[in-house]
Amino acid sequence: MRTCDALLLGLNSFQQGCFETNIPLVIEEGSDIHFNFSFTYDNFGLLRLLKDNEKILQIEDNDVTLDTRPNSIEFTPLTGFAKFTLINVDASDTGQYKCVLSGQLKDPVYNLTVISSTKEFTIRNPMSNVVYENNSVVSVVEDEPVTLSCKVVGGLWNRPSITWILDDAIKHLIDYRTNHTEFDEYYEETTMSISRAEANLDGLTITCTAREGKVYLYLSIKRKPTLTSPTSLTEGIPVDMVCILNATTDSFPTFSWELDGYDVTENSTHRQQADHKVFVSMLRFYPIRRYFAKELICKIGNDENRFTSYSIEVKYPATITSLYATPSEFVEIHDNVNLSCAASGFPLPTLYWSKQQVGGNDIWLEVTTAHTRYTSEWNSGINFHINQ
């Protein structure tokens, strides 16, 4: 049983203040607080002890009145001395205590806080605000960061005590750091951050210890899928895109496919390989077309960050899509004419200009304007001066 004493000496001491400064402002529940009073009968008058402006003790001459906590208060009058004991304090004893002597309020005023002696742990993810119990599993998407906050309340402590412990076998592989965010003698909070939750951290044991208590957590890595395709995609040929997930569970995951933001999952099939933790989804283009040259995404479940993407590039032959002149009909000698040519294809085609000579070979001309790409086409322009 912990006890705390407050010694109050004589009327002169009362004039300076009812309480000595050695009364603790913070004390654990279950402890006892002793208030000791010394006075003379000739000029004592009326003494009252108030909690939150309500009387809990009154002494007038030898008449002692206790107004609260009758089953947990002891008062022992002696000659010129009185001892007041608040027994087995709890949270209800938290409050502001004042002393009134002969109708006058005496300084100082104390704010007493009674804290729990039980160490209460709380571990949560401050980003998602998920709270974890002891022996909980912390799920995180592969390669994503994870931050945990360990908070302990209860008991008096004179130094930071929270310690994070990671498996010795693999902690050297982890880029992690800890940070004490708050600390006082009865409250403490510390965060631990892993910058990248790689696949080899699956099953990692994380322990938070503080104030003679421990909480164990286990890290579960939710793997990201991988997407494979043929090395070369040619228009008009059937193509299968394959999404593979190496999971840590035997339950079949939910695959979804998106092409340029549109759901194309209905064109896919799913299966489980002989290894029960390898799952496959296949999306078929029958056949592949040039307008499928978009971003393709394979996603697992509803996890925002659990996906893989692939930029589709489809080969198709070059085709001239437009050829025109400006002006388009008649041009007089010594005037200018602009010729424009546009072509599409992948890989992107190179455009050349030539001038046909009467009775001779074609002359290849240098393009005077740079190529500019517009959607899936290349545009090229040239300016002629008509001499004859």
ZASEDO-465842 format. One record per residue (C-alpha): residue number from 1; residue in one letter; x, y, z. Coordinates in Angstrom, 1 decimal. Layout:
+-----+-----+--------+--------+--------+
:   n : res :      X :      Y :      Z :
+-----+-----+--------+--------+--------+
: NUM :   A :      X :      Y :      Z :
...
+-----+-----+--------+--------+--------+
This chain:
+-----+-----+--------+--------+--------+
:   n : res :      X :      Y :      Z :
+-----+-----+--------+--------+--------+
:   1 :   M :    0.0 :    0.0 :    0.0 :
:   2 :   R :    1.5 :    3.3 :   -1.0 :
:   3 :   T :    1.0 :    6.3 :    1.2 :
:   4 :   C :    1.6 :   10.1 :    0.8 :
:   5 :   D :    1.9 :   12.6 :    3.6 :
:   6 :   A :    1.0 :   16.3 :    3.7 :
:   7 :   L :    2.2 :   18.0 :    6.8 :
:   8 :   L :    0.4 :   21.3 :    7.8 :
:   9 :   L :    2.0 :   23.1 :   10.7 :
:  10 :   G :    0.4 :   25.8 :   12.9 :
:  11 :   L :   -1.6 :   28.8 :   12.2 :
:  12 :   N :    1.4 :   30.6 :   10.9 :
:  13 :   S :    1.7 :   27.9 :    8.2 :
:  14 :   F :   -2.0 :   28.3 :    7.5 :
:  15 :   Q :   -1.4 :   32.0 :    6.8 :
:  16 :   Q :    1.2 :   31.1 :    4.2 :
:  17 :   G :   -0.9 :   28.3 :    2.7 :
:  18 :   C :   -2.9 :   25.3 :    3.9 :
:  19 :   F :   -0.8 :   22.7 :    2.1 :
:  20 :   E :    2.9 :   22.0 :    2.0 :
:  21 :   T :    4.3 :   21.6 :   -1.5 :
:  22 :   N :    5.2 :   18.0 :   -0.9 :
:  23 :   I :    1.7 :   16.8 :   -1.6 :
:  24 :   P :    1.8 :   14.8 :   -4.8 :
:  25 :   L :   -0.4 :   16.1 :   -7.7 :
:  26 :   V :   -0.4 :   12.6 :   -9.3 :
:  27 :   I :   -1.0 :    9.4 :   -7.3 :
:  28 :   E :   -1.9 :    5.8 :   -8.2 :
:  29 :   E :   -5.3 :    4.5 :   -7.2 :
:  30 :   G :   -5.4 :    2.3 :   -4.2 :
:  31 :   S :   -2.9 :    4.5 :   -2.3 :
:  32 :   D :   -3.6 :    6.4 :    0.9 :
:  33 :   I :   -3.1 :   10.2 :    1.4 :
:  34 :   H :   -2.5 :   11.6 :    4.9 :
:  35 :   F :   -3.2 :   15.2 :    5.8 :
:  36 :   N :   -1.6 :   16.3 :    9.1 :
:  37 :   F :   -2.8 :   19.4 :   10.9 :
:  38 :   S :   -1.3 :   21.2 :   13.9 :
:  39 :   F :   -3.1 :   24.1 :   15.7 :
:  40 :   T :   -3.7 :   25.8 :   19.1 :
:  41 :   Y :   -7.1 :   25.8 :   20.7 :
:  42 :   D :   -6.9 :   29.5 :   21.6 :
:  43 :   N :   -7.1 :   30.9 :   18.1 :
:  44 :   F :   -7.9 :   27.9 :   15.9 :
:  45 :   G :  -11.4 :   28.9 :   14.8 :
:  46 :   L :  -13.0 :   26.9 :   12.0 :
:  47 :   L :  -11.0 :   24.7 :    9.5 :
:  48 :   R :  -12.5 :   23.2 :    6.4 :
:  49 :   L :  -11.0 :   21.1 :    3.7 :
:  50 :   L :  -12.8 :   21.4 :    0.3 :
:  51 :   K :  -12.8 :   19.3 :   -2.8 :
:  52 :   D :  -14.2 :   20.9 :   -5.9 :
:  53 :   N :  -15.8 :   23.5 :   -3.5 :
:  54 :   E :  -17.6 :   20.9 :   -1.5 :
:  55 :   K :  -16.7 :   20.3 :    2.1 :
:  56 :   I :  -15.2 :   16.9 :    2.9 :
:  57 :   L :  -13.7 :   17.8 :    6.4 :
:  58 :   Q :  -14.6 :   20.4 :    9.0 :
:  59 :   I :  -13.0 :   20.9 :   12.5 :
:  60 :   E :  -14.5 :   23.4 :   14.9 :
:  61 :   D :  -13.1 :   23.2 :   18.4 :
:  62 :   N :  -13.1 :   19.5 :   19.0 :
:  63 :   D :  -16.1 :   18.8 :   16.8 :
:  64 :   V :  -15.1 :   16.9 :   13.7 :
:  65 :   T :  -17.5 :   16.6 :   10.7 :
:  66 :   L :  -16.8 :   14.3 :    7.7 :
:  67 :   D :  -19.2 :   15.0 :    4.9 :
:  68 :   T :  -18.0 :   12.5 :    2.2 :
:  69 :   R :  -16.5 :    9.0 :    1.9 :
:  70 :   P :  -17.5 :    7.9 :    5.4 :
:  71 :   N :  -16.3 :    4.4 :    4.9 :
:  72 :   S :  -12.8 :    5.4 :    3.7 :
:  73 :   I :  -11.8 :    8.3 :    5.8 :
:  74 :   E :  -10.0 :    8.2 :    9.1 :
:  75 :   F :   -9.6 :   11.2 :   11.4 :
:  76 :   T :   -7.5 :   11.0 :   14.6 :
:  77 :   P :   -7.6 :   14.0 :   17.0 :
:  78 :   L :   -4.6 :   14.5 :   19.3 :
:  79 :   T :   -3.6 :   17.4 :   21.5 :
:  80 :   G :   -2.9 :   20.3 :   19.1 :
:  81 :   F :   -2.7 :   17.8 :   16.2 :
:  82 :   A :   -5.1 :   16.1 :   13.8 :
:  83 :   K :   -4.5 :   13.5 :   11.2 :
:  84 :   F :   -6.8 :   13.2 :    8.2 :
:  85 :   T :   -6.4 :   10.1 :    6.0 :
:  86 :   L :   -8.0 :    9.5 :    2.6 :
:  87 :   I :   -7.9 :    5.7 :    2.3 :
:  88 :   N :   -7.7 :    3.7 :   -0.9 :
:  89 :   V :   -8.1 :    6.6 :   -3.4 :
:  90 :   D :   -9.7 :    6.1 :   -6.7 :
:  91 :   A :  -10.6 :    8.1 :   -9.8 :
:  92 :   S :  -13.5 :    9.9 :   -8.0 :
:  93 :   D :  -10.9 :   11.5 :   -5.7 :
:  94 :   T :   -9.4 :   13.4 :   -8.6 :
:  95 :   G :  -10.2 :   17.1 :   -8.2 :
:  96 :   Q :   -9.3 :   20.5 :   -6.9 :
:  97 :   Y :   -8.5 :   20.7 :   -3.1 :
:  98 :   K :   -8.6 :   24.0 :   -1.1 :
:  99 :   C :   -8.2 :   25.0 :    2.5 :
: 100 :   V :  -10.5 :   27.5 :    4.3 :
: 101 :   L :   -9.4 :   28.8 :    7.7 :
: 102 :   S :  -11.9 :   30.9 :    9.6 :
: 103 :   G :  -13.7 :   31.8 :    6.4 :
: 104 :   Q :  -10.6 :   32.7 :    4.4 :
: 105 :   L :   -9.4 :   30.8 :    1.4 :
: 106 :   K :   -5.7 :   29.9 :    1.7 :
: 107 :   D :   -3.2 :   29.4 :   -1.1 :
: 108 :   P :   -2.1 :   27.2 :   -2.8 :
: 109 :   V :   -4.8 :   25.3 :   -4.6 :
: 110 :   Y :   -3.9 :   21.8 :   -5.7 :
: 111 :   N :   -5.3 :   19.8 :   -8.6 :
: 112 :   L :   -5.0 :   16.1 :   -7.6 :
: 113 :   T :   -5.0 :   13.4 :  -10.3 :
: 114 :   V :   -5.6 :    9.8 :   -9.3 :
: 115 :   I :   -4.4 :    7.5 :  -12.1 :
: 116 :   S :   -5.1 :    3.8 :  -12.7 :
: 117 :   S :   -2.4 :    1.4 :  -11.4 :
: 118 :   T :   -3.4 :   -1.0 :  -14.1 :
: 119 :   K :   -1.2 :   -0.8 :  -17.2 :
: 120 :   E :   -3.5 :   -0.4 :  -20.2 :
: 121 :   F :   -2.0 :   -1.0 :  -23.6 :
: 122 :   T :   -3.4 :    0.3 :  -26.9 :
: 123 :   I :   -1.8 :   -0.4 :  -30.2 :
: 124 :   R :   -3.3 :    1.1 :  -33.3 :
: 125 :   N :   -2.6 :    2.0 :  -36.9 :
: 126 :   P :   -2.8 :    5.9 :  -36.9 :
: 127 :   M :   -3.5 :    5.9 :  -40.6 :
: 128 :   S :   -6.5 :    3.6 :  -40.6 :
: 129 :   N :   -7.3 :    4.0 :  -36.9 :
: 130 :   V :   -7.5 :    0.2 :  -36.5 :
: 131 :   V :   -6.9 :   -0.9 :  -32.9 :
: 132 :   Y :   -5.1 :   -4.2 :  -32.3 :
: 133 :   E :   -5.5 :   -6.5 :  -29.3 :
: 134 :   N :   -2.8 :   -8.7 :  -28.0 :
: 135 :   N :   -1.7 :  -11.5 :  -30.4 :
: 136 :   S :   -3.5 :   -9.7 :  -33.3 :
: 137 :   V :   -2.5 :   -9.9 :  -37.0 :
: 138 :   V :   -1.4 :   -6.7 :  -38.7 :
: 139 :   S :   -2.2 :   -7.0 :  -42.4 :
: 140 :   V :   -0.3 :   -4.7 :  -44.8 :
: 141 :   V :    0.0 :   -4.7 :  -48.6 :
: 142 :   E :    3.4 :   -5.7 :  -50.0 :
: 143 :   D :    5.9 :   -2.9 :  -50.4 :
: 144 :   E :    3.6 :   -0.4 :  -48.6 :
: 145 :   P :    4.7 :    1.4 :  -45.4 :
: 146 :   V :    3.3 :    0.5 :  -42.0 :
: 147 :   T :    3.1 :    2.6 :  -38.9 :
: 148 :   L :    2.0 :    1.4 :  -35.4 :
: 149 :   S :    1.4 :    3.5 :  -32.3 :
: 150 :   C :    1.9 :    1.9 :  -28.9 :
: 151 :   K :    0.3 :    3.8 :  -26.0 :
: 152 :   V :    0.4 :    2.8 :  -22.3 :
: 153 :   V :   -1.6 :    4.4 :  -19.5 :
: 154 :   G :   -1.4 :    3.7 :  -15.8 :
: 155 :   G :    1.2 :    3.5 :  -13.1 :
: 156 :   L :    3.7 :    6.2 :  -12.2 :
: 157 :   W :    7.0 :    6.1 :  -14.2 :
: 158 :   N :    9.9 :    8.4 :  -14.1 :
: 159 :   R :   11.3 :    7.7 :  -17.6 :
: 160 :   P :   10.2 :    6.5 :  -21.1 :
: 161 :   S :    9.8 :    2.7 :  -21.0 :
: 162 :   I :    8.2 :    1.7 :  -24.3 :
: 163 :   T :   10.4 :   -0.6 :  -26.3 :
: 164 :   W :    9.7 :   -2.2 :  -29.7 :
: 165 :   I :   11.2 :   -5.6 :  -30.3 :
: 166 :   L :   11.4 :   -7.3 :  -33.7 :
: 167 :   D :   12.5 :  -10.8 :  -34.6 :
: 168 :   D :   16.3 :  -10.9 :  -34.4 :
: 169 :   A :   16.4 :  -13.3 :  -37.4 :
: 170 :   I :   15.2 :  -10.7 :  -39.9 :
: 171 :   K :   15.2 :   -7.3 :  -38.2 :
: 172 :   H :   18.5 :   -6.5 :  -39.9 :
: 173 :   L :   16.5 :   -6.6 :  -43.2 :
: 174 :   I :   14.1 :   -3.9 :  -42.1 :
: 175 :   D :   14.3 :   -0.2 :  -42.5 :
: 176 :   Y :   12.4 :    0.9 :  -39.4 :
: 177 :   R :   12.5 :    3.7 :  -36.9 :
: 178 :   T :   10.8 :    4.6 :  -33.6 :
: 179 :   N :    9.7 :    8.0 :  -32.2 :
: 180 :   H :    8.6 :    9.0 :  -28.7 :
: 181 :   T :    5.6 :   11.2 :  -29.4 :
: 182 :   E :    4.4 :   11.9 :  -25.8 :
: 183 :   F :    5.6 :   11.0 :  -22.3 :
: 184 :   D :    4.8 :   12.0 :  -18.7 :
: 185 :   E :    4.9 :   10.0 :  -15.5 :
: 186 :   Y :    1.6 :    8.2 :  -16.1 :
: 187 :   Y :    1.1 :    8.3 :  -19.9 :
: 188 :   E :    3.4 :    7.3 :  -22.8 :
: 189 :   E :    3.1 :    6.9 :  -26.5 :
: 190 :   T :    5.6 :    5.8 :  -29.1 :
: 191 :   T :    5.3 :    5.1 :  -32.9 :
: 192 :   M :    7.2 :    2.5 :  -34.9 :
: 193 :   S :    7.4 :    2.8 :  -38.7 :
: 194 :   I :    8.5 :    0.3 :  -41.3 :
: 195 :   S :    9.3 :    2.1 :  -44.5 :
: 196 :   R :    8.6 :   -0.9 :  -46.8 :
: 197 :   A :    6.8 :   -4.1 :  -45.9 :
: 198 :   E :    8.6 :   -6.5 :  -48.2 :
: 199 :   A :    7.4 :  -10.1 :  -48.7 :
: 200 :   N :   10.1 :  -11.6 :  -46.6 :
: 201 :   L :    8.6 :   -9.9 :  -43.5 :
: 202 :   D :    5.6 :  -12.1 :  -43.6 :
: 203 :   G :    5.1 :  -13.6 :  -40.1 :
: 204 :   L :    7.3 :  -11.1 :  -38.4 :
: 205 :   T :    6.7 :  -10.8 :  -34.6 :
: 206 :   I :    6.4 :   -7.3 :  -33.3 :
: 207 :   T :    6.5 :   -6.8 :  -29.5 :
: 208 :   C :    5.7 :   -3.6 :  -27.6 :
: 209 :   T :    6.9 :   -3.7 :  -24.0 :
: 210 :   A :    6.3 :   -1.0 :  -21.4 :
: 211 :   R :    5.9 :   -0.7 :  -17.6 :
: 212 :   E :    6.1 :   -4.5 :  -16.9 :
: 213 :   G :    3.7 :   -5.4 :  -19.7 :
: 214 :   K :    3.9 :   -6.8 :  -23.3 :
: 215 :   V :    1.7 :   -6.9 :  -26.4 :
: 216 :   Y :    2.5 :   -9.2 :  -29.3 :
: 217 :   L :    1.6 :   -8.6 :  -32.9 :
: 218 :   Y :    2.2 :  -10.6 :  -36.1 :
: 219 :   L :    2.8 :   -9.0 :  -39.5 :
: 220 :   S :    0.9 :  -10.5 :  -42.5 :
: 221 :   I :    2.0 :   -9.4 :  -45.9 :
: 222 :   K :   -0.7 :   -9.2 :  -48.5 :
: 223 :   R :    1.2 :  -10.0 :  -51.7 :
: 224 :   K :    0.7 :   -7.9 :  -54.9 :
: 225 :   P :    0.0 :   -9.8 :  -58.2 :
: 226 :   T :    2.4 :  -10.0 :  -61.1 :
: 227 :   L :    1.2 :   -9.6 :  -64.7 :
: 228 :   T :    2.8 :  -11.3 :  -67.7 :
: 229 :   S :    2.2 :  -11.1 :  -71.4 :
: 230 :   P :    3.8 :  -12.2 :  -74.7 :
: 231 :   T :    6.9 :  -10.3 :  -75.6 :
: 232 :   S :    5.4 :   -8.8 :  -78.7 :
: 233 :   L :    1.7 :   -8.1 :  -79.4 :
: 234 :   T :    0.6 :   -7.9 :  -83.1 :
: 235 :   E :   -2.8 :   -6.8 :  -84.2 :
: 236 :   G :   -5.1 :   -9.5 :  -85.2 :
: 237 :   I :   -3.5 :  -12.2 :  -83.1 :
: 238 :   P :   -5.2 :  -13.7 :  -80.0 :
: 239 :   V :   -3.4 :  -12.7 :  -76.8 :
: 240 :   D :   -3.6 :  -13.9 :  -73.2 :
: 241 :   M :   -2.7 :  -11.7 :  -70.3 :
: 242 :   V :   -1.9 :  -13.6 :  -67.1 :
: 243 :   C :   -2.2 :  -12.3 :  -63.6 :
: 244 :   I :   -0.5 :  -14.4 :  -60.9 :
: 245 :   L :   -0.8 :  -14.1 :  -57.1 :
: 246 :   N :    1.5 :  -15.9 :  -54.7 :
: 247 :   A :   -0.7 :  -15.7 :  -51.6 :
: 248 :   T :   -0.3 :  -16.5 :  -47.9 :
: 249 :   T :   -3.7 :  -18.1 :  -47.6 :
: 250 :   D :   -5.6 :  -20.9 :  -49.2 :
: 251 :   S :   -8.8 :  -18.9 :  -49.8 :
: 252 :   F :   -9.3 :  -17.9 :  -53.4 :
: 253 :   P :   -8.8 :  -14.2 :  -54.0 :
: 254 :   T :  -11.0 :  -11.9 :  -56.0 :
: 255 :   F :   -9.4 :  -10.8 :  -59.3 :
: 256 :   S :  -10.6 :   -7.8 :  -61.3 :
: 257 :   W :   -9.4 :   -6.3 :  -64.6 :
: 258 :   E :   -9.5 :   -2.8 :  -65.9 :
: 259 :   L :   -8.6 :   -1.4 :  -69.3 :
: 260 :   D :   -8.2 :    2.3 :  -69.4 :
: 261 :   G :  -10.6 :    2.6 :  -66.4 :
: 262 :   Y :  -13.2 :    0.2 :  -67.7 :
: 263 :   D :  -14.1 :   -3.1 :  -66.0 :
: 264 :   V :  -13.3 :   -6.0 :  -68.4 :
: 265 :   T :  -13.3 :   -8.7 :  -65.7 :
: 266 :   E :  -16.1 :  -10.7 :  -67.5 :
: 267 :   N :  -13.6 :  -11.5 :  -70.2 :
: 268 :   S :  -11.3 :  -13.3 :  -67.7 :
: 269 :   T :  -11.0 :  -16.8 :  -66.3 :
: 270 :   H :   -9.6 :  -17.9 :  -62.9 :
: 271 :   R :   -7.9 :  -21.0 :  -61.6 :
: 272 :   Q :   -5.7 :  -22.3 :  -58.8 :
: 273 :   Q :   -2.4 :  -24.1 :  -59.6 :
: 274 :   A :   -1.3 :  -27.3 :  -58.0 :
: 275 :   D :    0.5 :  -25.3 :  -55.4 :
: 276 :   H :   -2.5 :  -24.3 :  -53.4 :
: 277 :   K :   -1.2 :  -20.8 :  -52.6 :
: 278 :   V :   -0.7 :  -19.8 :  -56.3 :
: 279 :   F :   -3.7 :  -18.3 :  -58.0 :
: 280 :   V :   -4.0 :  -17.3 :  -61.6 :
: 281 :   S :   -6.4 :  -15.1 :  -63.6 :
: 282 :   M :   -6.3 :  -14.9 :  -67.4 :
: 283 :   L :   -7.7 :  -12.2 :  -69.6 :
: 284 :   R :   -8.0 :  -13.0 :  -73.3 :
: 285 :   F :   -8.0 :  -10.5 :  -76.2 :
: 286 :   Y :   -9.5 :  -12.4 :  -79.2 :
: 287 :   P :   -7.8 :  -10.8 :  -81.1 :
: 288 :   I :   -5.8 :   -7.9 :  -79.9 :
: 289 :   R :   -6.5 :   -4.6 :  -81.6 :
: 290 :   R :   -4.7 :   -1.3 :  -81.9 :
: 291 :   Y :   -7.3 :    0.5 :  -79.9 :
: 292 :   F :   -6.5 :   -1.8 :  -76.9 :
: 293 :   A :   -3.2 :    0.1 :  -76.5 :
: 294 :   K :   -4.1 :    1.4 :  -73.1 :
: 295 :   E :   -3.2 :    0.8 :  -69.4 :
: 296 :   L :   -4.3 :   -2.6 :  -68.2 :
: 297 :   I :   -4.7 :   -3.2 :  -64.4 :
: 298 :   C :   -5.1 :   -6.5 :  -62.5 :
: 299 :   K :   -6.4 :   -5.8 :  -59.0 :
: 300 :   I :   -6.9 :   -8.1 :  -56.0 :
: 301 :   G :  -10.0 :   -7.6 :  -53.9 :
: 302 :   N :  -10.9 :   -4.1 :  -52.7 :
: 303 :   D :   -7.4 :   -3.1 :  -51.5 :
: 304 :   E :   -6.6 :    0.2 :  -53.1 :
: 305 :   N :   -2.8 :   -0.5 :  -53.4 :
: 306 :   R :   -2.9 :   -4.2 :  -54.2 :
: 307 :   F :   -2.6 :   -4.2 :  -58.0 :
: 308 :   T :   -0.2 :   -4.4 :  -60.9 :
: 309 :   S :   -0.4 :   -2.5 :  -64.2 :
: 310 :   Y :    0.9 :   -3.0 :  -67.8 :
: 311 :   S :    1.0 :   -0.6 :  -70.7 :
: 312 :   I :   -0.2 :   -2.4 :  -73.8 :
: 313 :   E :    1.6 :   -1.7 :  -77.1 :
: 314 :   V :    0.1 :   -3.3 :  -80.2 :
: 315 :   K :    2.1 :   -3.6 :  -83.4 :
: 316 :   Y :    0.3 :   -2.9 :  -86.7 :
: 317 :   P :    1.5 :   -1.9 :  -90.2 :
: 318 :   A :    2.0 :    1.7 :  -91.2 :
: 319 :   T :   -0.9 :    3.3 :  -93.1 :
: 320 :   I :   -1.1 :    6.8 :  -94.6 :
: 321 :   T :   -4.3 :    8.3 :  -93.2 :
: 322 :   S :   -4.3 :   11.6 :  -95.0 :
: 323 :   L :   -2.5 :   13.6 :  -97.7 :
: 324 :   Y :   -3.6 :   17.0 :  -98.8 :
: 325 :   A :   -2.3 :   20.4 : -100.1 :
: 326 :   T :   -3.1 :   23.9 :  -99.1 :
: 327 :   P :   -4.4 :   25.6 : -101.3 :
: 328 :   S :   -6.0 :   22.4 : -102.6 :
: 329 :   E :   -6.8 :   23.3 : -106.2 :
: 330 :   F :   -4.7 :   25.8 : -108.2 :
: 331 :   V :   -1.4 :   27.4 : -107.5 :
: 332 :   E :    0.2 :   30.1 : -109.6 :
: 333 :   I :    3.9 :   30.1 : -110.5 :
: 334 :   H :    6.0 :   31.7 : -107.8 :
: 335 :   D :    3.4 :   31.0 : -105.1 :
: 336 :   N :    3.8 :   28.7 : -102.2 :
: 337 :   V :    1.9 :   25.4 : -101.5 :
: 338 :   N :    1.8 :   23.5 :  -98.2 :
: 339 :   L :    1.7 :   19.7 :  -98.4 :
: 340 :   S :    0.6 :   17.6 :  -95.3 :
: 341 :   C :    0.8 :   13.9 :  -94.7 :
: 342 :   A :   -0.4 :   11.8 :  -91.7 :
: 343 :   A :    0.3 :    8.2 :  -91.1 :
: 344 :   S :   -0.5 :    5.7 :  -88.3 :
: 345 :   G :    1.3 :    2.5 :  -87.2 :
: 346 :   F :    3.3 :    0.9 :  -84.4 :
: 347 :   P :    6.2 :    1.0 :  -84.2 :
: 348 :   L :    5.7 :    4.6 :  -85.2 :
: 349 :   P :    6.5 :    5.0 :  -89.0 :
: 350 :   T :    9.0 :    7.4 :  -90.4 :
: 351 :   L :    7.6 :    9.8 :  -93.2 :
: 352 :   Y :    9.6 :   10.8 :  -96.3 :
: 353 :   W :    8.9 :   13.2 :  -99.1 :
: 354 :   S :   10.0 :   13.0 : -102.7 :
: 355 :   K :    9.5 :   15.0 : -105.9 :
: 356 :   Q :    9.0 :   13.2 : -109.1 :
: 357 :   Q :   11.0 :   14.6 : -112.0 :
: 358 :   V :    9.8 :   14.6 : -115.6 :
: 359 :   G :   11.8 :   11.9 : -117.4 :
: 360 :   G :   14.1 :   11.4 : -114.4 :
: 361 :   N :   14.4 :    9.9 : -110.9 :
: 362 :   D :   12.5 :   11.0 : -107.9 :
: 363 :   I :   14.3 :   13.5 : -105.7 :
: 364 :   W :   14.0 :   12.9 : -101.9 :
: 365 :   L :   13.3 :   16.1 : -100.1 :
: 366 :   E :   14.2 :   17.2 :  -96.6 :
: 367 :   V :   11.2 :   17.9 :  -94.4 :
: 368 :   T :   11.3 :   21.5 :  -93.2 :
: 369 :   T :    9.0 :   21.0 :  -90.3 :
: 370 :   A :    9.4 :   18.6 :  -87.4 :
: 371 :   H :    7.2 :   15.5 :  -86.9 :
: 372 :   T :    4.5 :   16.0 :  -84.4 :
: 373 :   R :    2.5 :   13.1 :  -82.9 :
: 374 :   Y :   -1.2 :   13.3 :  -82.6 :
: 375 :   T :   -2.9 :   10.4 :  -80.9 :
: 376 :   S :   -1.7 :    7.3 :  -82.8 :
: 377 :   E :   -0.6 :    9.2 :  -85.9 :
: 378 :   W :    2.5 :   11.0 :  -87.1 :
: 379 :   N :    2.0 :   14.3 :  -89.0 :
: 380 :   S :    4.5 :   15.7 :  -91.4 :
: 381 :   G :    4.4 :   18.9 :  -93.4 :
: 382 :   I :    6.5 :   20.5 :  -96.2 :
: 383 :   N :    6.4 :   23.9 :  -97.9 :
: 384 :   F :    7.1 :   24.2 : -101.6 :
: 385 :   H :    7.8 :   27.3 : -103.7 :
: 386 :   I :    6.4 :   26.9 : -107.2 :
: 387 :   N :    9.0 :   28.1 : -109.7 :
: 388 :   Q :    7.6 :   26.6 : -112.9 :
+-----+-----+--------+--------+--------+
